[in-house]
Amino acid sequence: MSFSSLGLSEELLQEINNQNYKEPFPIQKEAIPAILKNKDLL
């Protein structure tokens, strides 16, 4: 899974790329989609 498949904005994807991050950590894979859907993470 890549960051681009998580539904992040182009600005965030560009900065992630600038920081040389290639793949989200497992917690990011689960948390980012939930956050974008305004779901509770707890």
C-alpha distance matrix in Angstrom:
0.0 3.8 6.9 8.3 6.7 8.3 11.7 13.0 16.2 16.8 18.8 16.2 13.7 16.7 17.6 14.3 14.6 18.2 17.6 15.5 12.4 9.6 6.8 7.5 9.7 9.7 12.3 10.6 7.8 11.1 13.5 12.4 12.4 15.6 17.2 16.7 18.5 21.2 20.8 22.4 20.3 23.2
3.8 0.0 3.8 5.3 5.5 7.2 10.1 10.6 13.3 13.4 15.4 12.9 10.1 12.9 14.0 10.8 10.9 14.7 14.3 12.5 9.7 7.1 5.3 6.6 9.9 11.2 13.2 10.6 8.8 12.4 13.8 11.9 12.5 16.0 16.7 15.9 18.3 20.9 21.1 22.8 20.8 24.0
6.9 3.8 0.0 3.8 5.4 5.4 7.8 7.3 10.0 10.5 12.1 9.3 7.0 10.3 11.1 8.1 9.2 12.7 12.5 11.6 8.7 7.6 6.3 6.1 9.8 11.5 12.5 9.1 8.3 11.7 12.1 9.5 10.6 14.1 14.1 13.2 16.1 18.3 19.0 20.7 18.9 22.3
8.3 5.3 3.8 0.0 3.8 5.5 6.2 6.5 8.5 8.5 11.1 9.5 6.6 9.8 11.8 9.8 10.1 13.7 14.4 13.6 11.5 10.0 9.5 9.9 13.5 14.8 15.8 12.4 11.1 14.1 14.5 11.4 11.5 15.3 15.3 13.5 16.2 18.8 20.0 22.3 21.0 24.6
6.7 5.5 5.4 3.8 0.0 3.8 5.6 7.8 10.6 11.6 14.3 12.5 10.2 13.6 15.3 13.0 13.6 17.3 17.6 16.6 14.0 12.1 10.4 10.3 13.4 13.7 14.8 11.9 9.5 12.1 13.2 10.6 9.7 13.5 14.4 12.6 14.5 17.6 18.3 20.7 19.6 23.1
8.3 7.2 5.4 5.5 3.8 0.0 3.8 5.7 9.3 11.4 13.5 11.0 9.9 13.6 14.6 12.4 14.0 17.3 17.2 16.8 13.9 12.9 10.8 9.3 12.0 12.2 12.4 9.2 7.4 9.4 9.8 6.9 6.2 10.0 10.6 9.0 11.3 14.1 14.8 17.1 16.0 19.6
11.7 10.1 7.8 6.2 5.6 3.8 0.0 3.8 6.7 9.1 11.6 10.0 9.4 13.0 14.4 13.1 14.7 17.7 18.2 18.4 15.9 15.3 13.8 12.6 15.4 15.8 15.5 12.2 10.9 12.4 12.0 8.5 7.4 10.8 10.7 8.0 10.4 13.3 14.9 17.7 17.3 21.0
13.0 10.6 7.3 6.5 7.8 5.7 3.8 0.0 3.8 6.6 8.2 6.3 6.5 10.0 11.0 10.2 12.2 14.8 15.3 16.0 13.9 14.1 13.3 12.0 15.0 16.1 15.5 11.8 11.7 13.4 12.3 8.5 8.9 12.0 10.8 8.4 11.7 13.8 15.8 18.1 17.5 21.3
16.2 13.3 10.0 8.5 10.6 9.3 6.7 3.8 0.0 3.8 5.4 5.3 6.3 8.6 10.1 10.6 12.3 14.3 15.6 16.7 15.4 16.0 15.9 15.0 18.2 19.7 19.0 15.2 15.4 17.2 15.7 11.9 12.4 15.1 13.4 10.7 14.0 15.7 18.3 20.7 20.4 24.1
16.8 13.4 10.5 8.5 11.6 11.4 9.1 6.6 3.8 0.0 3.8 5.5 5.0 6.0 8.6 9.7 10.4 12.1 14.2 15.2 14.6 15.1 15.9 15.9 19.4 21.3 21.1 17.3 17.5 19.7 18.6 14.9 15.5 18.6 17.0 14.4 17.6 19.5 22.0 24.3 23.8 27.5
18.8 15.4 12.1 11.1 14.3 13.5 11.6 8.2 5.4 3.8 0.0 3.8 5.5 5.2 6.4 8.7 9.9 10.6 12.5 14.4 14.2 15.6 16.7 16.4 19.6 22.0 21.3 17.6 18.5 20.7 19.0 15.4 16.8 19.4 17.2 15.2 18.7 19.9 22.5 24.4 23.8 27.3
16.2 12.9 9.3 9.5 12.5 11.0 10.0 6.3 5.3 5.5 3.8 0.0 3.8 5.4 5.2 6.1 8.5 9.7 10.6 12.5 11.5 13.1 13.7 13.0 15.9 18.3 17.6 13.9 15.1 17.3 15.6 12.2 14.1 16.7 14.6 13.1 16.8 17.9 20.1 21.7 20.7 24.1
13.7 10.1 7.0 6.6 10.2 9.9 9.4 6.5 6.3 5.0 5.5 3.8 0.0 3.8 5.5 5.0 6.1 8.5 9.9 10.6 9.7 10.4 11.4 11.5 15.0 17.5 17.5 13.8 14.3 17.1 16.2 12.9 14.4 17.6 16.1 14.5 18.1 19.7 21.6 23.4 22.1 25.6
16.7 12.9 10.3 9.8 13.6 13.6 13.0 10.0 8.6 6.0 5.2 5.4 3.8 0.0 3.8 5.5 5.1 6.1 8.7 9.8 10.3 11.6 13.6 14.3 17.6 20.5 20.6 17.0 17.8 20.7 19.7 16.4 18.2 21.2 19.5 17.9 21.5 23.0 25.0 26.7 25.4 28.8
17.6 14.0 11.1 11.8 15.3 14.6 14.4 11.0 10.1 8.6 6.4 5.2 5.5 3.8 0.0 3.8 5.3 4.8 6.2 8.6 9.1 11.5 13.4 13.6 16.4 19.6 19.4 15.9 17.5 20.2 18.8 15.8 18.3 20.9 18.8 17.9 21.7 22.6 24.5 25.7 24.1 27.3
14.3 10.8 8.1 9.8 13.0 12.4 13.1 10.2 10.6 9.7 8.7 6.1 5.0 5.5 3.8 0.0 3.8 5.4 5.2 6.5 5.7 8.0 9.6 9.9 12.8 16.1 16.2 12.9 14.3 17.3 16.3 13.7 16.3 19.0 17.5 16.9 20.6 21.7 23.1 24.2 22.2 25.4
14.6 10.9 9.2 10.1 13.6 14.0 14.7 12.2 12.3 10.4 9.9 8.5 6.1 5.1 5.3 3.8 0.0 3.8 5.3 5.0 5.9 7.2 10.0 11.6 14.8 18.0 18.8 15.6 16.5 19.8 19.4 16.7 18.8 21.9 20.7 19.8 23.3 24.8 26.2 27.5 25.6 28.7
18.2 14.7 12.7 13.7 17.3 17.3 17.7 14.8 14.3 12.1 10.6 9.7 8.5 6.1 4.8 5.4 3.8 0.0 3.8 5.4 7.8 10.2 13.1 14.4 17.2 20.7 21.1 18.0 19.5 22.6 21.7 19.1 21.6 24.4 22.7 22.0 25.7 26.8 28.4 29.4 27.5 30.5
17.6 14.3 12.5 14.4 17.6 17.2 18.2 15.3 15.6 14.2 12.5 10.6 9.9 8.7 6.2 5.2 5.3 3.8 0.0 3.8 5.6 9.0 11.6 12.5 14.6 18.3 18.7 15.9 17.8 20.9 20.0 17.9 20.8 23.3 21.7 21.6 25.3 26.1 27.3 27.9 25.6 28.4
15.5 12.5 11.6 13.6 16.6 16.8 18.4 16.0 16.7 15.2 14.4 12.5 10.6 9.8 8.6 6.5 5.0 5.4 3.8 0.0 3.8 6.1 9.4 11.4 13.7 17.3 18.4 15.9 17.2 20.6 20.4 18.5 21.1 23.9 22.8 22.7 26.2 27.4 28.3 29.0 26.6 29.3
12.4 9.7 8.7 11.5 14.0 13.9 15.9 13.9 15.4 14.6 14.2 11.5 9.7 10.3 9.1 5.7 5.9 7.8 5.6 3.8 0.0 3.8 6.1 7.6 10.0 13.6 14.7 12.2 13.5 16.9 16.9 15.2 17.8 20.5 19.8 19.8 23.2 24.5 25.1 25.7 23.2 25.9
9.6 7.1 7.6 10.0 12.1 12.9 15.3 14.1 16.0 15.1 15.6 13.1 10.4 11.6 11.5 8.0 7.2 10.2 9.0 6.1 3.8 0.0 3.8 7.0 9.7 12.8 14.8 12.5 12.6 16.4 17.1 15.5 17.4 20.5 20.4 20.2 23.2 25.0 25.4 26.4 23.8 26.7
6.8 5.3 6.3 9.5 10.4 10.8 13.8 13.3 15.9 15.9 16.7 13.7 11.4 13.6 13.4 9.6 10.0 13.1 11.6 9.4 6.1 3.8 0.0 3.8 6.6 9.2 11.5 9.4 9.1 12.9 14.0 12.9 14.7 17.6 18.0 18.1 20.8 22.7 22.6 23.5 20.8 23.6
7.5 6.6 6.1 9.9 10.3 9.3 12.6 12.0 15.0 15.9 16.4 13.0 11.5 14.3 13.6 9.9 11.6 14.4 12.5 11.4 7.6 7.0 3.8 0.0 3.8 6.4 7.9 5.7 6.1 9.6 10.4 9.6 11.9 14.4 14.6 15.3 17.9 19.5 19.2 19.8 17.1 19.8
9.7 9.9 9.8 13.5 13.4 12.0 15.4 15.0 18.2 19.4 19.6 15.9 15.0 17.6 16.4 12.8 14.8 17.2 14.6 13.7 10.0 9.7 6.6 3.8 0.0 3.8 5.5 5.2 6.4 9.0 10.0 10.6 13.0 14.7 15.2 16.7 19.0 20.1 19.2 19.2 16.0 18.1
9.7 11.2 11.5 14.8 13.7 12.2 15.8 16.1 19.7 21.3 22.0 18.3 17.5 20.5 19.6 16.1 18.0 20.7 18.3 17.3 13.6 12.8 9.2 6.4 3.8 0.0 3.8 5.4 5.1 6.6 8.7 10.3 12.0 13.2 14.6 16.3 17.9 19.1 17.6 17.5 14.3 16.2
12.3 13.2 12.5 15.8 14.8 12.4 15.5 15.5 19.0 21.1 21.3 17.6 17.5 20.6 19.4 16.2 18.8 21.1 18.7 18.4 14.7 14.8 11.5 7.9 5.5 3.8 0.0 3.8 5.4 5.3 5.9 8.3 10.6 10.9 11.9 14.2 15.8 16.4 14.8 14.3 10.8 12.8
10.6 10.6 9.1 12.4 11.9 9.2 12.2 11.8 15.2 17.3 17.6 13.9 13.8 17.0 15.9 12.9 15.6 18.0 15.9 15.9 12.2 12.5 9.4 5.7 5.2 5.4 3.8 0.0 3.8 5.3 5.0 5.6 8.4 9.7 10.0 11.7 14.0 14.9 14.2 14.4 11.5 14.2
7.8 8.8 8.3 11.1 9.5 7.4 10.9 11.7 15.4 17.5 18.5 15.1 14.3 17.8 17.5 14.3 16.5 19.5 17.8 17.2 13.5 12.6 9.1 6.1 6.4 5.1 5.4 3.8 0.0 3.8 5.9 6.1 7.2 9.3 10.8 11.8 13.5 15.2 14.3 15.1 12.6 15.5
11.1 12.4 11.7 14.1 12.1 9.4 12.4 13.4 17.2 19.7 20.7 17.3 17.1 20.7 20.2 17.3 19.8 22.6 20.9 20.6 16.9 16.4 12.9 9.6 9.0 6.6 5.3 5.3 3.8 0.0 3.8 6.0 6.4 6.9 9.1 10.9 11.7 13.1 11.4 11.9 9.4 12.2
13.5 13.8 12.1 14.5 13.2 9.8 12.0 12.3 15.7 18.6 19.0 15.6 16.2 19.7 18.8 16.3 19.4 21.7 20.0 20.4 16.9 17.1 14.0 10.4 10.0 8.7 5.9 5.0 5.9 3.8 0.0 3.8 5.7 5.2 6.1 8.7 10.0 10.5 9.3 9.5 7.0 10.2
12.4 11.9 9.5 11.4 10.6 6.9 8.5 8.5 11.9 14.9 15.4 12.2 12.9 16.4 15.8 13.7 16.7 19.1 17.9 18.5 15.2 15.5 12.9 9.6 10.6 10.3 8.3 5.6 6.1 6.0 3.8 0.0 3.8 5.4 5.1 6.2 8.7 9.9 10.0 11.3 9.7 13.3
12.4 12.5 10.6 11.5 9.7 6.2 7.4 8.9 12.4 15.5 16.8 14.1 14.4 18.2 18.3 16.3 18.8 21.6 20.8 21.1 17.8 17.4 14.7 11.9 13.0 12.0 10.6 8.4 7.2 6.4 5.7 3.8 0.0 3.8 5.5 5.1 6.3 8.8 8.8 11.1 10.4 14.0
15.6 16.0 14.1 15.3 13.5 10.0 10.8 12.0 15.1 18.6 19.4 16.7 17.6 21.2 20.9 19.0 21.9 24.4 23.3 23.9 20.5 20.5 17.6 14.4 14.7 13.2 10.9 9.7 9.3 6.9 5.2 5.4 3.8 0.0 3.8 5.4 5.1 6.3 5.2 7.4 7.1 10.7
17.2 16.7 14.1 15.3 14.4 10.6 10.7 10.8 13.4 17.0 17.2 14.6 16.1 19.5 18.8 17.5 20.7 22.7 21.7 22.8 19.8 20.4 18.0 14.6 15.2 14.6 11.9 10.0 10.8 9.1 6.1 5.1 5.5 3.8 0.0 3.8 5.3 5.0 5.7 7.4 7.4 11.1
16.7 15.9 13.2 13.5 12.6 9.0 8.0 8.4 10.7 14.4 15.2 13.1 14.5 17.9 17.9 16.9 19.8 22.0 21.6 22.7 19.8 20.2 18.1 15.3 16.7 16.3 14.2 11.7 11.8 10.9 8.7 6.2 5.1 5.4 3.8 0.0 3.8 5.4 7.6 10.4 11.0 14.7
18.5 18.3 16.1 16.2 14.5 11.3 10.4 11.7 14.0 17.6 18.7 16.8 18.1 21.5 21.7 20.6 23.3 25.7 25.3 26.2 23.2 23.2 20.8 17.9 19.0 17.9 15.8 14.0 13.5 11.7 10.0 8.7 6.3 5.1 5.3 3.8 0.0 3.8 5.5 9.1 10.6 14.0
21.2 20.9 18.3 18.8 17.6 14.1 13.3 13.8 15.7 19.5 19.9 17.9 19.7 23.0 22.6 21.7 24.8 26.8 26.1 27.4 24.5 25.0 22.7 19.5 20.1 19.1 16.4 14.9 15.2 13.1 10.5 9.9 8.8 6.3 5.0 5.4 3.8 0.0 3.8 6.7 9.0 12.0
20.8 21.1 19.0 20.0 18.3 14.8 14.9 15.8 18.3 22.0 22.5 20.1 21.6 25.0 24.5 23.1 26.2 28.4 27.3 28.3 25.1 25.4 22.6 19.2 19.2 17.6 14.8 14.2 14.3 11.4 9.3 10.0 8.8 5.2 5.7 7.6 5.5 3.8 0.0 3.8 6.3 9.0
22.4 22.8 20.7 22.3 20.7 17.1 17.7 18.1 20.7 24.3 24.4 21.7 23.4 26.7 25.7 24.2 27.5 29.4 27.9 29.0 25.7 26.4 23.5 19.8 19.2 17.5 14.3 14.4 15.1 11.9 9.5 11.3 11.1 7.4 7.4 10.4 9.1 6.7 3.8 0.0 3.8 5.6
20.3 20.8 18.9 21.0 19.6 16.0 17.3 17.5 20.4 23.8 23.8 20.7 22.1 25.4 24.1 22.2 25.6 27.5 25.6 26.6 23.2 23.8 20.8 17.1 16.0 14.3 10.8 11.5 12.6 9.4 7.0 9.7 10.4 7.1 7.4 11.0 10.6 9.0 6.3 3.8 0.0 3.8
23.2 24.0 22.3 24.6 23.1 19.6 21.0 21.3 24.1 27.5 27.3 24.1 25.6 28.8 27.3 25.4 28.7 30.5 28.4 29.3 25.9 26.7 23.6 19.8 18.1 16.2 12.8 14.2 15.5 12.2 10.2 13.3 14.0 10.7 11.1 14.7 14.0 12.0 9.0 5.6 3.8 0.0
